[in-house]
Amino acid sequence: MTTLENVFTPPTADSQESTQIAPAQAIPAVRTEEQVVYVKVVRAFAMLVIVTFHVTFPLIYLYNSISYGDWWIANNFYIWGKIGSPLFTMVSGMLLLNPSKDQPILVFFKKRFTKVLFPFVAWSVIYLLWRIFIRGDAFTLKQALLLLVEGPVYYHLWFIQMILGLYLATPILRIYIRHAKRENLTYFLLVWLVTDSLLPVIKRFLGVTIGIDVVVTTGYVGFFVMGYYLRNITLTRRQLIPVLLTIVTMLGVYFVHVVIIEELAGGRLGFTLNAASFYPLLSIPTISVLAMALSVGATMLLRRIPFVRNIVP
């Protein structure tokens, strides 16, 4: 979306001096209107990528049942779809870790955490009921309660659980971000890159485990911080075109899209439509766009219903 030169623009002498005096202003704030456009573009793209990923992944398990060519097409879509969750996490980090948003912890939880927690609990119950009464899955009462507590009730809800964990850490991370210089943020991301990428590769291919636990810089917290780190960008007119798709950035689309994909593929509607229905190079993008459109429509409809609108943010 932008060149590395634009992202990592060297600071001027004046900015270097101000950095030494006021670490909290090491990274200047972006213009509000530019930030809003950027967020909409990335969220629209990330949601489409995630829908494509969920349409595609059943084909990955058909390695010996479909042609190698079809499997590799599906595999490429699958790998491409892996970027969706990190992108969403980076957008959240860009918005939530802004040092200017200095809120008391209770205010933060009221405005942010609960607005994700309540829809997550509601959709966990909805997906559990859907599995029992529509898909025919059998659970004892104990199993159902444990599934609700431990989660995820259905595979895509792991992301919401992870985001809630990052939200719990946000008041702590804000303090770090407020006082961190650019070089310290760079160090944080380098340690994260080594611990989450390089060390697993060494273990996988060399069979050697480096016995150092760096628990603070692991998992999706790196993407969370990176979103803030890379927030100073400028979009060209051509890059602004995806803003036309901003309707799909409603976080309710994430909750409903899996039901739609599963029902299209399950045969309960009188037909079966999935990535294996025809040539994957055509079926995957076609069904992804259809599922996206239906998800947006369903979300818009649900948001018009009193009380229900509270669980489709």
C-alpha positions in Angstrom: 0.0 0.0 0.0 3.0 2.2 0.4 6.7 2.0 -0.1 9.1 1.3 2.7 10.6 4.7 2.1 7.2 6.3 2.9 6.7 4.2 6.0 10.2 4.6 7.4 10.8 8.2 6.6 13.9 9.4 8.4 13.2 12.0 11.1 14.3 15.5 10.7 16.8 17.2 13.1 13.9 18.9 14.8 11.9 15.7 15.3 15.0 14.0 16.7 15.4 16.8 19.3 11.8 16.5 20.3 12.1 12.8 20.6 14.9 13.2 23.2 12.8 15.7 25.1 9.4 14.0 24.9 9.6 10.2 24.2 5.8 10.1 24.2 5.8 12.0 20.9 8.4 9.9 19.2 5.9 9.0 16.5 3.7 11.9 15.4 -0.1 11.3 15.2 -1.6 10.8 11.7 -4.4 12.9 10.4 -7.7 11.6 11.6 -9.4 11.6 8.1 -6.4 9.7 6.6 -6.5 7.2 9.4 -10.2 6.5 9.0 -9.8 5.9 5.2 -6.8 3.6 5.8 -8.8 1.6 8.4 -11.7 1.1 6.1 -9.6 0.0 3.2 -7.7 -2.5 5.3 -10.7 -3.9 7.0 -12.6 -4.3 3.8 -9.7 -6.2 2.2 -9.1 -8.3 5.4 -12.7 -9.4 5.6 -12.7 -10.5 2.0 -9.5 -12.4 2.5 -10.9 -14.2 5.6 -14.1 -15.2 3.8 -12.0 -16.6 0.9 -9.9 -18.5 3.4 -12.9 -20.1 5.0 -14.4 -21.0 1.6 -11.1 -22.6 0.6 -9.8 -24.6 3.5 -12.0 -27.7 3.1 -10.3 -28.4 -0.2 -6.9 -28.6 1.6 -8.1 -31.8 3.3 -8.9 -33.4 -0.1 -5.2 -33.8 -1.1 -5.7 -37.4 -2.3 -9.2 -36.9 -3.6 -8.8 -34.0 -6.1 -6.2 -33.4 -8.8 -2.9 -31.9 -7.8 -3.6 -28.9 -9.9 -6.9 -28.1 -8.2 -5.3 -28.7 -4.8 -2.5 -26.3 -5.5 -4.9 -23.6 -6.6 -6.8 -24.1 -3.4 -3.6 -24.1 -1.4 -2.5 -20.7 -2.9 -5.9 -19.2 -1.9 -5.5 -20.8 1.5 -2.0 -19.3 2.0 -3.2 -15.9 0.8 -6.1 -16.1 3.3 -3.7 -16.4 6.2 -3.0 -12.6 6.1 -6.6 -11.7 7.1 -6.4 -12.2 10.9 -3.0 -10.4 11.2 -4.4 -7.4 9.2 -7.4 -7.1 11.5 -5.1 -7.3 14.5 -2.8 -4.6 13.1 -5.8 -2.3 12.5 -6.9 -2.8 16.1 -3.4 -2.0 17.4 -3.2 1.1 15.3 -6.4 2.4 16.8 -6.2 1.2 20.4 -2.5 1.9 21.1 -2.7 5.5 20.2 -1.1 7.4 23.1 -3.6 10.2 22.8 -6.3 7.8 23.9 -5.5 8.0 27.6 -8.6 6.5 29.3 -9.1 5.1 32.7 -9.2 1.3 32.7 -12.9 1.2 33.6 -13.8 3.6 30.8 -11.8 1.5 28.3 -13.5 -1.7 29.3 -16.9 -0.1 29.1 -16.3 1.5 25.6 -14.2 -1.3 24.0 -13.9 -4.6 25.8 -17.6 -5.1 26.5 -18.6 -4.2 23.0 -16.7 -7.2 21.8 -17.3 -9.5 24.8 -21.1 -9.4 24.6 -21.4 -10.1 20.9 -18.8 -12.9 21.3 -20.9 -14.6 24.1 -24.1 -14.2 22.1 -22.7 -15.6 18.9 -21.0 -18.5 20.8 -24.5 -19.4 22.1 -26.0 -19.0 18.6 -23.3 -21.2 17.0 -23.8 -23.8 19.7 -27.5 -23.9 19.1 -26.9 -24.0 15.3 -24.6 -27.0 15.7 -27.1 -28.9 17.8 -30.4 -28.1 16.0 -29.3 -27.6 12.4 -26.1 -29.6 12.0 -27.2 -32.4 14.4 -24.1 -32.3 16.6 -24.7 -34.0 19.9 -23.5 -32.6 23.2 -24.2 -33.4 26.8 -25.0 -30.5 29.0 -21.6 -30.6 30.6 -19.9 -30.7 27.2 -22.0 -27.7 25.9 -21.1 -25.6 29.0 -17.4 -26.5 28.8 -17.4 -25.6 25.1 -19.0 -22.2 25.9 -16.4 -21.6 28.6 -13.3 -22.9 27.0 -14.2 -22.2 23.3 -14.1 -21.7 20.5 -17.7 -23.0 19.9 -16.9 -22.9 16.2 -13.5 -22.6 14.5 -13.6 -18.9 13.4 -14.4 -17.6 16.9 -10.8 -18.3 18.1 -9.9 -14.9 16.6 -12.4 -13.1 18.9 -11.0 -14.9 21.9 -7.5 -13.8 20.9 -8.6 -10.2 20.4 -10.3 -10.1 23.8 -6.9 -11.2 25.3 -5.2 -8.3 23.5 -7.9 -6.0 24.8 -7.1 -7.1 28.3 -3.4 -6.2 27.7 -4.2 -2.9 26.0 -4.1 -0.6 29.1 -0.7 -2.0 29.9 0.6 -1.7 26.3 -0.6 1.9 26.1 1.8 2.8 28.9 4.7 1.2 27.0 3.7 2.8 23.7 3.4 6.3 25.3 7.0 6.2 26.5 8.7 4.1 23.9 11.0 5.7 21.3 11.0 4.5 17.7 14.2 2.4 18.3 12.6 0.6 21.2 9.5 -0.2 19.2 11.8 -1.6 16.5 13.6 -3.7 19.1 10.3 -5.1 20.3 9.3 -6.1 16.8 12.7 -7.7 16.1 12.5 -9.8 19.2 9.0 -10.8 18.3 10.1 -11.7 14.8 12.9 -13.9 16.1 10.9 -15.6 18.8 7.8 -16.2 16.6 9.4 -16.9 13.2 13.1 -17.7 13.3 13.2 -20.0 16.4 10.3 -22.2 15.3 12.0 -22.6 11.9 15.3 -23.7 13.6 13.4 -26.2 15.7 11.5 -27.6 12.7 14.4 -28.1 10.3 17.4 -28.5 12.7 15.7 -30.1 15.6 17.3 -27.6 18.0 15.2 -25.8 20.6 16.6 -22.5 21.9 15.9 -22.6 25.6 14.9 -18.9 26.1 11.3 -18.0 26.8 10.4 -14.4 25.7 6.7 -14.5 26.7 6.0 -10.8 26.3 6.8 -10.7 22.6 5.0 -13.7 21.3 1.9 -14.5 19.3 -0.4 -11.8 17.9 0.8 -9.1 20.2 3.5 -8.5 17.6 0.9 -7.7 14.9 -0.9 -5.5 17.5 2.2 -3.4 18.1 3.2 -3.4 14.4 -0.2 -1.9 13.5 0.7 1.2 15.6 4.3 1.1 14.3 3.3 1.3 10.7 0.4 3.7 11.0 2.0 6.7 9.3 1.1 6.0 5.7 -0.4 7.9 2.8 -2.8 6.3 0.3 -2.8 7.3 -3.4 -6.1 7.9 -5.3 -5.9 4.5 -6.8 -5.4 2.9 -3.4 -8.5 4.6 -2.2 -10.7 2.7 -4.6 -11.4 -0.2 -2.1 -13.0 2.3 0.2 -16.1 1.7 -1.9 -16.2 -1.7 -0.2 -16.3 -0.2 3.3 -19.8 -1.6 3.9 -18.1 -4.9 4.5 -16.1 -3.6 7.4 -19.0 -4.1 9.8 -17.5 -6.5 12.4 -21.0 -8.3 12.4 -19.9 -9.8 9.0 -17.2 -11.8 10.8 -19.8 -13.4 13.1 -22.3 -14.4 10.4 -20.2 -15.3 7.4 -19.4 -18.9 8.5 -23.0 -19.9 8.9 -23.7 -18.7 5.3 -20.7 -20.5 3.9 -21.6 -23.7 5.8 -25.3 -23.5 4.7 -24.4 -23.0 1.1 -22.1 -26.0 1.3 -24.3 -28.3 3.5 -27.1 -29.2 1.1 -29.8 -28.1 3.6 -31.0 -25.4 1.2 -31.8 -27.9 -1.5 -28.5 -27.5 -3.3 -24.8 -27.8 -2.5 -22.4 -24.9 -3.4 -18.8 -25.1 -2.2 -15.3 -24.7 -3.5 -15.3 -28.2 -4.9 -18.5 -27.6 -6.9 -16.5 -26.6 -10.0 -13.1 -25.5 -11.1 -11.4 -24.0 -8.0 -9.9 -21.1 -9.8 -13.5 -19.9 -10.5 -15.4 -21.5 -7.7 -13.4 -20.0 -4.8 -13.6 -16.3 -5.8 -17.2 -16.7 -7.0 -18.4 -18.3 -3.8 -16.3 -15.9 -1.7 -17.9 -12.9 -3.3 -21.4 -14.4 -2.9 -20.8 -15.3 0.7 -19.5 -11.8 1.4 -22.6 -10.2 -0.3 -25.0 -12.4 1.7 -23.1 -11.8 4.9 -23.3 -8.0 4.4 -27.0 -8.3 3.6 -27.6 -10.4 6.7 -25.7 -8.0 8.9 -27.6 -5.0 7.6 -30.9 -6.8 8.3 -29.9 -7.9 11.8 -28.8 -4.4 12.6 -32.3 -3.2 12.0 -33.8 -5.5 14.6 -34.1 -4.0 18.1 -31.8 -5.7 20.7 -30.3 -8.0 18.0 -28.4 -5.0 16.6 -26.3 -5.1 19.8 -24.6 -8.3 18.8 -23.7 -7.3 15.2 -21.2 -4.5 15.7 
